[in-house]
Amino acid sequence: MTDLSSTDRAIIAALRANARLSITDLAATVGISRTTARTRLESLVAEGRIRRFTIETDTDAEGEVRAITLVQLQGRMSRAVIRAINRIPQVTTVHSTNGAWDLVVEIRADSLPEFDTALREIREVPGVTNSETCLLLAHATG
């Protein structure tokens, strides 16, 4: 995979701020033509740089269950484990990290039983040796 161009980075930043931008609005925000915006967006999706377009809701209103799971891996199985974890529908992000844990996984589920299923699937992935999960209860403001 090649490095992202400044245009690609600008497109991703604009979509992070508002994933509902039309191609016209995206082009205007980034300062490129509609044709270039469409072509670059299609390439970013085809390359897997953009995997999905989503929304963020008020979790208190929606009742969504969110959690961060720290995962410890066995030896050289990290690529296979990451691929397996990314296939779990409730997993929204997987980050590699340093320290005692190898991965940080964000989980979003519509209910506690759905969350429990996703967590069980993560723990059953061959190569996962340990995990610790923290439910995200409420957004803390100062």
Backbone torsions as a table, in degrees:
resi	resn	phi	psi	omega
1	MET	NA	136.6	-179.0
2	THR	-85.2	162.8	176.3
3	ASP	-67.0	152.1	178.6
4	LEU	-75.0	140.5	174.1
5	SER	-78.0	167.4	178.2
6	SER	-64.0	-32.7	176.7
7	THR	-65.7	-44.4	178.2
8	ASP	-61.6	-42.5	178.5
9	ARG	-62.4	-40.6	179.0
10	ALA	-65.4	-39.4	177.4
11	ILE	-62.5	-47.4	179.9
12	ILE	-62.6	-42.7	179.1
13	ALA	-62.3	-42.4	179.5
14	ALA	-63.7	-40.9	-179.7
15	LEU	-72.6	-30.4	174.4
16	ARG	-63.9	-38.0	178.9
17	ALA	-71.8	-34.9	-179.5
18	ASN	-156.6	96.3	-177.1
19	ALA	-69.9	-7.0	-178.4
20	ARG	-96.2	7.9	179.8
21	LEU	-58.9	136.0	172.2
22	SER	-73.0	165.5	177.1
23	ILE	-59.2	-40.4	179.2
24	THR	-61.3	-47.7	-180.0
25	ASP	-68.2	-37.2	177.3
26	LEU	-61.9	-46.1	179.4
27	ALA	-60.5	-44.0	-179.8
28	ALA	-65.8	-41.0	179.9
29	THR	-63.0	-41.7	-176.4
30	VAL	-84.8	-22.9	-179.4
31	GLY	84.0	37.9	179.1
32	ILE	-130.8	170.8	179.1
33	SER	-73.7	160.4	176.9
34	ARG	-60.1	-41.7	-179.5
35	THR	-61.5	-44.8	178.8
36	THR	-64.9	-42.5	179.2
37	ALA	-60.0	-46.8	-179.5
38	ARG	-63.3	-46.3	-178.6
39	THR	-62.2	-47.2	-178.4
40	ARG	-66.7	-40.0	179.0
41	LEU	-63.8	-45.3	178.2
42	GLU	-61.2	-39.0	177.9
43	SER	-66.2	-42.3	179.6
44	LEU	-62.3	-38.0	177.5
45	VAL	-70.3	-46.8	-178.5
46	ALA	-61.7	-36.3	179.6
47	GLU	-78.2	-8.5	-178.0
48	GLY	82.2	9.1	177.7
49	ARG	-70.4	-36.7	171.3
50	ILE	-111.6	116.9	-175.8
51	ARG	-96.5	-28.7	179.1
52	ARG	-163.9	157.5	175.1
53	PHE	-107.9	132.9	-173.4
54	THR	-144.3	175.7	175.5
55	ILE	-124.3	159.7	175.1
56	GLU	-116.3	132.4	-177.3
57	THR	-116.5	169.3	173.2
58	ASP	-72.7	106.0	-173.4
59	THR	-63.5	-28.6	177.4
60	ASP	-65.1	-38.8	-179.6
61	ALA	-75.0	-35.4	-174.7
62	GLU	-85.8	-22.1	-178.1
63	GLY	76.0	19.0	-179.0
64	GLU	-70.1	142.7	175.6
65	VAL	-98.9	123.7	178.6
66	ARG	-123.8	146.1	179.8
67	ALA	-153.6	157.8	171.4
68	ILE	-113.5	127.3	178.7
69	THR	-116.5	126.8	175.5
70	LEU	-94.6	132.0	-172.6
71	VAL	-124.5	133.4	174.4
72	GLN	-105.8	136.2	-175.4
73	LEU	-110.1	156.7	174.6
74	GLN	-90.7	119.7	171.5
75	GLY	40.0	-122.5	-169.6
76	ARG	-94.3	23.5	-175.4
77	MET	-95.0	11.6	-170.5
78	SER	-59.2	-44.1	-178.1
79	ARG	-63.3	-44.3	179.6
80	ALA	-65.6	-40.3	179.3
81	VAL	-64.7	-45.9	-180.0
82	ILE	-60.2	-44.1	178.0
83	ARG	-60.6	-44.6	-178.8
84	ALA	-64.5	-43.5	-179.4
85	ILE	-66.4	-39.8	179.2
86	ASN	-64.6	-20.7	178.1
87	ARG	-79.8	-11.5	179.2
88	ILE	-76.2	121.5	-171.7
89	PRO	-57.6	-33.0	-177.1
90	GLN	-79.5	-9.6	179.2
91	VAL	-80.2	122.4	-179.0
92	THR	-99.0	-33.9	178.1
93	THR	-148.5	150.0	174.3
94	VAL	-132.9	125.1	178.0
95	HIS	-120.7	138.9	168.7
96	SER	-80.1	153.3	-177.7
97	THR	-148.0	176.9	177.2
98	ASN	-112.3	173.2	179.4
99	GLY	97.2	-153.6	-175.5
100	ALA	-69.5	-25.1	-178.2
101	TRP	-106.5	149.3	-177.9
102	ASP	-96.5	-33.6	-177.4
103	LEU	-133.2	150.0	169.8
104	VAL	-118.8	122.0	-174.6
105	VAL	-118.6	128.8	173.9
106	GLU	-98.1	132.5	-179.7
107	ILE	-119.6	136.7	173.1
108	ARG	-130.3	127.7	-179.3
109	ALA	-138.0	157.9	-179.2
110	ASP	-82.5	-15.9	-178.2
111	SER	-154.4	165.5	177.2
112	LEU	-64.9	-41.0	176.5
113	PRO	-61.3	-39.5	177.0
114	GLU	-65.2	-40.5	176.9
115	PHE	-61.9	-44.8	179.9
116	ASP	-59.3	-40.6	178.0
117	THR	-62.5	-45.7	-179.9
118	ALA	-63.3	-42.9	179.6
119	LEU	-63.6	-40.9	177.7
120	ARG	-63.2	-41.5	178.4
121	GLU	-61.3	-41.7	177.9
122	ILE	-61.6	-47.3	-177.2
123	ARG	-66.2	-23.8	-179.5
124	GLU	-89.6	-3.8	178.6
125	VAL	-66.3	126.5	176.9
126	PRO	-58.3	129.1	-178.0
127	GLY	106.5	-15.2	174.6
128	VAL	-84.5	119.4	-177.7
129	THR	-102.6	-23.3	-177.8
130	ASN	-161.8	154.3	175.1
131	SER	-152.3	157.1	175.3
132	GLU	-141.1	132.4	-174.1
133	THR	-122.1	138.8	175.5
134	CYS	-121.5	119.9	174.4
135	LEU	-73.0	139.0	176.2
136	LEU	-91.4	112.4	-171.8
137	LEU	-86.0	-57.2	-178.6
138	ALA	-147.9	149.9	177.6
139	HIS	-68.5	122.9	-178.6
140	ALA	-91.0	127.1	176.5
141	THR	-121.8	151.9	-176.3
142	GLY	-85.9	NA	NA
